[in-house]
Amino acid sequence: MNFSEVFKLSSLLCKFSPDGKYLASCVQYRLVVRDVNTLQILQLYTCLDQIQHIEWSADSLFILCAMYKRGLVQVWSLEQPEWHCKIDEGSAGLVASCWSPDGRHILNTTEFHLRITVWSLCTKSVSYIKYPKACLQGITFTRDGRYMALAERRDCKDYVSIFVCSDWQLLRHFDTDTQDLTGIEWAPNGCVLAVWDTCLEYKILLYSLDGRLLSAYSAYEWSLGIKSVAWSPSSQFLAVGSYDGKVRILNHVTWKMITEFGHPATINNPKIVVYKEAEKSPQLGLGCLSFPPHRAGAGPLPSSESKFSLQTLKPVTDRANPKIGIGMLAFSPDSYFLATRNDNIPNAVWVWDIQKLRLFAVLEQLSPVRAFQWDPQQPRLAICTGGSRLYLWSPAGCMSVQVPGEGDFAVLSLCWHLSGDSMALLSKDHFCLCFLETEAVVGTACRQLGGHT
């Protein structure tokens, strides 16, 4: 495993292009585009104010920079560096900006969610969409780029409109049986739209492309409900994370629950592998400790030793957004595994075997988990905790690597390259690239407790 030199960064704004050729990063009001292989600067663009959001077009030919404080969006071309576009929303303000799937239209959401303005880079035409709802996730595109679903609020009632992205014509418009719609998301195959309600009302609704209600699911009443939702890449499963500390898996045939995964503070099953980060380890440099040799013929640990308690956090329940429930969910690219984090057990990542519907492994870190993300090409999970170490898990084992550099490089976030051969590690003011060996031998600087490998 190798690391690049450290580069400056602002606001954790660093993204690989969809084709994997470029890496864009921001330093205050400057946009830097590098070649992924050489890390040489290909283009340096200067914006009119500090950049608050960047996004690549789907074909990697353009990149937009949003400056919400100024109500501005600037668009830059990789093929024609002298060409650029400026969109000024003026007094309407700007709170969100994103590309359409064709990479030739930009959707800007004005302040107070009064409207969405669709700007065409080709014809310079402008279209308006009224009544967008101010919610956690109110816009979602199908993966093939043909349709957009938009959450709306009209006359104190929730609606969903489905648009054809080629000409922005309205395809379907229907109301949803929700008290206060919080999010919408298409299944990866684009056939089903998931709509979920406020955390005060446990309800998730599944709609077809023509607006028919396929199913409605509610696990319980009179308590905080849904906190996170994730589709499996195969579209066969929908994982629903709840405030009660459980993940419920719905299947795509009947849309009924097939199982639920609890997140108890004590692991009682001796067959579950638990990795615990060690407090101190020898001076390893960039090396890793190997697993302790497994004793031949050794059986499960005695029941008194097979229990393992995870560090829990007592939530403050009389304040908004209590730190309880499943706050993070992510399926592996092959849909075989699901990674979760229970917010009142913040130091642990749970890995579930979706084929066998059981717990596969638990990783407990010394610090709360800030982010985790799956390798796009294989079931390999990268984890960061805001410290100077990077953690990797795969079915073969777990490893911990010190990020080199002057002083501590606090890894706050990370993102994989689409090849899975490298990833960008982001700190508050800097970033670096981590290059993984293709045939890396997986070791560990963690202590394995119970179970077998």
Residue pairs with C-beta under 8 A, 6 or more apart in sequence:
1 286
1 401
1 434
1 435
1 436
1 437
1 440
2 434
2 435
3 403
3 404
3 405
3 432
3 433
3 434
3 435
4 39
4 432
4 433
4 434
4 435
5 39
5 432
6 405
6 406
6 409
6 430
6 431
6 432
7 25
7 32
7 39
7 430
7 431
7 432
8 27
8 429
8 430
9 25
9 26
9 27
9 426
9 427
9 429
9 430
9 431
10 26
10 27
10 28
10 50
10 51
10 429
11 26
11 51
11 52
12 412
12 413
12 426
12 428
13 24
13 25
13 26
13 51
13 52
13 53
13 54
14 23
14 24
14 25
14 26
14 415
14 424
14 426
14 431
15 23
15 24
15 25
15 54
15 55
15 56
15 415
16 22
16 23
16 24
16 36
16 415
16 417
16 418
16 424
17 23
17 24
17 56
17 60
17 63
18 56
18 57
18 58
18 59
18 60
18 418
19 59
19 60
20 36
20 417
20 418
20 419
21 35
21 36
21 60
22 33
22 34
22 35
22 36
22 42
22 56
22 60
22 78
23 33
23 34
23 35
23 36
23 39
23 424
23 433
24 31
24 32
24 33
24 34
24 54
24 56
24 63
25 31
25 32
25 34
25 431
26 32
26 51
26 54
26 65
28 50
28 51
29 46
29 47
29 48
29 49
29 50
29 51
30 44
30 45
30 46
30 47
31 43
31 44
31 45
31 46
31 47
31 51
31 54
31 63
31 65
31 76
32 41
32 43
32 44
33 41
33 42
33 43
33 44
33 45
33 63
33 78
34 40
34 41
34 42
35 42
36 417
36 422
39 433
42 78
43 76
43 78
43 81
45 65
45 74
45 76
45 84
47 65
47 67
47 74
48 67
48 70
48 72
48 74
48 86
49 67
49 69
49 70
49 72
50 67
50 69
51 65
51 66
51 67
52 66
52 67
52 68
52 69
53 64
53 65
53 66
53 68
53 97
54 63
54 64
54 65
54 66
55 63
55 64
55 66
55 97
55 98
55 99
56 62
56 63
56 99
57 63
57 64
57 99
57 103
57 104
58 99
58 101
58 102
58 103
58 145
59 103
60 78
61 77
61 78
61 79
61 103
62 75
62 76
62 77
62 78
62 99
62 103
62 121
63 75
63 76
63 78
64 73
64 74
64 75
64 76
64 97
64 99
64 106
65 73
65 74
65 75
65 76
66 72
66 73
66 94
66 96
66 97
67 73
67 74
67 94
68 94
68 95
70 94
71 88
71 89
71 90
71 91
71 92
71 93
71 94
72 86
72 87
72 88
72 89
72 94
73 86
73 87
73 89
73 94
73 97
73 106
73 108
74 84
74 85
74 86
74 87
75 84
75 85
75 86
75 87
75 106
75 121
76 84
77 83
77 84
85 121
87 106
87 108
87 119
89 108
89 110
89 117
92 110
92 111
92 114
92 115
92 117
93 110
93 111
93 112
94 108
94 109
94 110
94 111
95 109
95 110
95 111
95 113
96 108
96 109
97 106
97 107
97 108
97 109
98 106
98 107
98 139
99 105
99 106
99 107
100 106
100 107
100 118
100 141
100 145
100 148
100 165
101 141
101 144
101 145
101 146
101 165
102 145
102 165
102 166
104 120
104 121
104 122
105 118
105 119
105 120
105 121
105 165
105 168
106 118
106 119
106 121
107 116
107 117
107 118
107 119
107 139
108 116
108 117
108 119
109 115
109 116
109 132
110 116
110 117
112 134
113 132
113 133
113 134
114 130
115 128
115 129
115 130
115 131
115 132
116 128
116 129
116 132
116 139
116 150
117 126
117 127
117 128
117 129
118 126
118 127
118 128
118 129
118 168
119 126
120 126
120 127
127 168
129 150
129 161
129 163
129 168
131 152
131 153
131 154
131 159
132 138
132 139
132 150
132 151
132 152
132 153
133 151
133 152
133 153
133 158
133 181
134 153
135 151
135 181
135 182
135 183
136 182
136 183
137 182
137 183
137 184
137 185
138 150
138 151
138 183
138 184
139 148
139 149
139 150
139 151
140 148
140 149
140 184
140 185
140 186
140 193
141 147
141 148
141 149
141 165
141 186
142 148
142 186
142 190
143 186
143 188
143 189
143 190
144 190
145 165
146 164
146 165
146 166
146 190
147 162
147 163
147 164
147 165
147 171
147 186
147 190
147 209
148 162
148 163
148 165
149 160
149 161
149 162
149 163
149 184
149 186
149 193
150 160
150 161
150 162
150 163
151 158
151 159
151 160
151 181
151 183
151 184
151 195
152 158
152 159
152 160
152 161
153 159
153 181
157 175
158 175
158 176
158 178
158 180
158 181
159 173
159 174
159 175
159 176
160 172
160 173
160 174
160 176
160 184
160 193
160 195
160 207
160 211
161 170
161 172
161 173
162 170
162 171
162 172
162 173
162 193
162 209
162 211
163 169
163 170
163 171
164 171
172 209
172 210
172 211
173 211
174 207
174 211
176 195
176 205
176 207
177 203
177 205
177 213
177 216
178 195
178 196
178 197
178 198
178 201
178 203
178 205
179 197
179 198
179 200
179 201
179 203
180 197
180 198
180 200
180 201
181 195
181 196
181 197
181 198
182 196
182 197
182 198
182 199
182 226
183 195
183 196
183 229
184 193
184 194
184 195
184 196
185 193
185 194
185 229
185 231
186 192
186 193
186 194
186 231
187 193
187 194
187 231
187 235
187 238
187 252
188 231
188 232
188 233
188 234
188 235
189 235
190 209
191 208
191 209
191 235
192 206
192 207
192 208
192 214
192 235
192 252
193 206
193 207
193 208
193 209
194 204
194 205
194 206
194 229
194 231
194 238
195 204
195 205
195 206
195 207
196 203
196 204
196 205
196 226
196 229
196 240
197 203
197 204
197 205
197 225
197 226
198 225
199 224
199 225
199 226
199 227
199 243
200 224
200 225
201 225
202 218
202 219
202 220
202 221
202 223
202 225
202 226
202 242
203 216
203 217
203 218
203 225
203 226
204 216
204 217
204 218
204 226
204 229
204 238
204 240
204 250
205 213
205 215
205 216
205 217
206 213
206 214
206 215
206 216
206 217
206 238
206 255
207 213
207 214
208 214
214 255
215 254
215 255
215 256
217 240
217 248
217 250
217 255
217 256
217 257
218 225
219 225
219 240
219 242
219 244
219 246
219 248
219 257
219 260
220 244
223 243
223 244
224 242
224 243
224 244
224 322
224 324
224 325
225 242
225 243
226 240
226 241
226 242
226 243
227 241
227 242
227 243
227 325
227 326
227 327
227 343
228 240
228 241
228 326
228 327
228 328
228 329
229 238
229 239
229 240
229 241
229 329
230 238
230 239
230 241
230 329
230 330
230 331
230 338
231 237
231 238
231 239
231 331
232 238
232 239
232 331
232 335
232 338
232 354
233 331
233 333
233 334
233 335
234 335
235 252
236 251
236 252
236 335
237 249
237 250
237 251
237 252
237 331
237 335
237 354
238 249
238 250
238 252
238 255
239 247
239 248
239 249
239 250
239 329
239 331
239 338
240 247
240 248
240 249
240 250
241 247
241 325
241 326
241 327
241 328
241 329
241 340
242 248
242 325
242 326
243 322
243 324
243 325
243 326
244 325
245 262
245 263
245 324
245 325
245 326
245 342
245 344
246 260
246 261
246 262
246 263
246 326
247 260
247 261
247 263
247 326
247 329
247 338
247 340
247 352
248 257
248 259
248 260
248 261
249 257
249 258
249 259
249 260
249 261
249 354
249 357
250 256
250 257
250 258
251 258
258 357
259 357
261 338
261 340
261 350
261 352
261 359
263 326
263 340
263 342
263 345
263 350
265 309
265 310
265 312
265 345
266 307
266 308
266 309
266 310
267 274
267 307
267 308
267 309
267 310
267 362
267 450
268 306
268 307
269 306
269 359
270 300
270 301
270 303
270 306
270 450
270 451
271 300
271 450
271 451
271 452
272 359
272 360
272 361
272 362
272 450
272 451
273 360
273 361
273 362
273 448
273 450
273 451
273 452
273 453
274 308
274 361
274 362
274 363
274 364
274 448
274 449
274 450
274 451
275 361
275 362
275 363
275 364
275 393
275 398
275 444
275 446
275 447
275 448
275 449
276 308
276 364
276 446
276 447
276 448
276 449
277 364
277 365
277 366
277 391
277 400
277 445
277 446
277 447
278 445
278 446
278 447
279 366
281 289
281 445
284 402
284 445
285 402
286 401
286 402
286 404
287 443
288 399
288 400
288 401
288 443
288 444
288 445
289 443
289 444
289 445
290 443
290 444
291 397
291 443
291 444
291 448
291 453
292 448
294 452
294 453
300 306
300 450
301 450
305 450
306 450
308 449
308 450
310 345
310 347
310 348
310 362
310 364
311 345
311 347
311 348
311 364
312 344
312 345
313 323
313 343
313 344
313 345
313 346
314 344
315 322
315 323
315 324
315 343
315 344
316 322
316 323
317 324
323 343
323 344
323 346
324 342
324 343
324 344
325 342
325 343
325 344
326 340
326 341
326 342
326 343
327 341
327 342
327 343
328 339
328 340
328 341
328 369
328 372
329 338
329 339
329 340
330 338
330 339
330 340
330 372
330 373
330 374
331 337
331 338
331 339
331 354
331 374
332 338
332 339
332 374
332 379
332 381
333 374
333 375
333 376
333 377
333 378
333 379
334 378
334 379
335 354
336 353
336 354
336 355
336 379
337 351
337 352
337 353
337 354
337 360
337 374
337 379
337 381
337 395
338 351
338 352
338 354
339 349
339 350
339 351
339 352
339 372
339 374
339 381
340 349
340 350
340 352
341 348
341 349
341 350
341 369
341 372
342 348
342 350
346 368
346 369
347 364
347 365
347 366
347 367
347 368
347 369
347 385
348 362
348 363
348 364
348 365
348 369
349 362
349 363
349 365
349 369
349 372
349 381
349 383
349 393
350 359
350 361
350 362
351 359
351 360
351 361
351 362
351 363
351 381
351 393
352 358
352 359
352 360
353 359
353 360
360 395
361 393
361 398
361 451
363 383
363 391
363 393
363 398
363 446
365 383
365 385
365 391
366 385
366 387
367 385
367 386
367 387
368 385
368 386
369 383
369 384
369 385
370 384
370 385
370 386
370 411
370 412
370 413
371 383
371 384
371 412
371 413
371 414
372 381
372 382
372 383
372 384
373 381
373 382
373 414
373 415
373 416
373 423
374 380
374 381
374 382
374 416
375 381
375 382
375 416
375 420
376 416
376 417
376 418
376 419
376 420
377 418
377 419
377 420
378 394
378 420
379 394
379 395
380 392
380 393
380 394
380 420
381 392
381 393
381 394
382 390
382 391
382 392
382 414
382 416
382 423
383 390
383 391
383 392
383 393
384 390
384 391
384 411
384 412
384 413
384 414
384 425
385 391
385 411
386 410
386 411
386 412
387 408
387 410
387 411
388 402
388 403
388 405
388 408
388 409
388 410
388 411
389 400
389 401
389 402
389 403
389 411
390 400
390 401
390 403
390 411
390 414
390 425
390 434
391 398
391 399
391 400
391 401
391 446
392 398
392 399
392 400
392 401
392 442
394 442
396 442
397 442
397 443
397 444
397 453
398 442
398 444
398 446
399 442
399 443
399 444
399 445
399 446
400 444
400 445
400 446
401 434
401 445
403 409
403 411
403 425
403 432
403 434
405 430
405 432
409 425
409 427
409 430
409 432
410 427
410 428
411 425
411 426
411 427
412 426
412 427
412 428
413 426
414 423
414 424
414 425
414 426
415 423
415 424
415 426
416 422
416 423
417 423
417 424
420 436
421 435
421 436
421 438
422 433
422 434
422 435
422 436
423 433
423 434
423 436
424 431
424 432
424 433
424 434
425 431
425 432
425 433
425 434
